[in-house]
Amino acid sequence: MKTLNINVLALAISLALSAGAMAESMSKKQYKSLDKNIDAEYKLAKKGCDSLSGNAEDICEAEAKGNKNIASAQLEYNYKPTAKTRYKALVAKADADYSVATQKCDDKDGNAEDVCVKEAKATKVQATGAAETQMTTSKAKAVAIEKSTDARKDAATDTRDADYAVAKEKCDALAGDTKDLCMSDAKVHFDR
């Protein structure tokens, strides 16, 4: 069973490490194939839990389901790398960790169990908050980049307009064909 969990984790880690390369080159067919592999790994892991009983079986099943959810969310992020899919992958990890932790808390009694559950909940809240912060930051950066790009374009346009006005004024000091040639050159140079 531990080998199976290690295999699932290895798959999730390999997907995470290859996110950049896969995002550019993963076809729909590859995505579906990897998704089927995740489902197959989950079914094997769940089947491995059948030999256990009681809370050990519950913990095993929570680990199997959590690993599946993490791998699926990570695959989705690798296939469509956006702030939202990254957030979902981080939340899937937090949910899986919480589920396993609360199952492990069932082995305790009384106040120790209550403390264990509260600690698991606090860890989940912290991880979810970090994911939300990361998503919000990513969105804010995207907006800032867009505004910065717009500001640069506006500044470039204003600078070009000012430089054209200077060139036009210089041409006004000339006369005849020289003035016409100067104005023509200024218009070409400043895209008028």
Summary of the structure (lengths in Angstrom):
residues: 192
radius of gyration: 29.7
end to end distance: 72.6
largest distance: 100.5
contacts: 549
relative contact order: 0.07
helix: 89%
strand: 0%
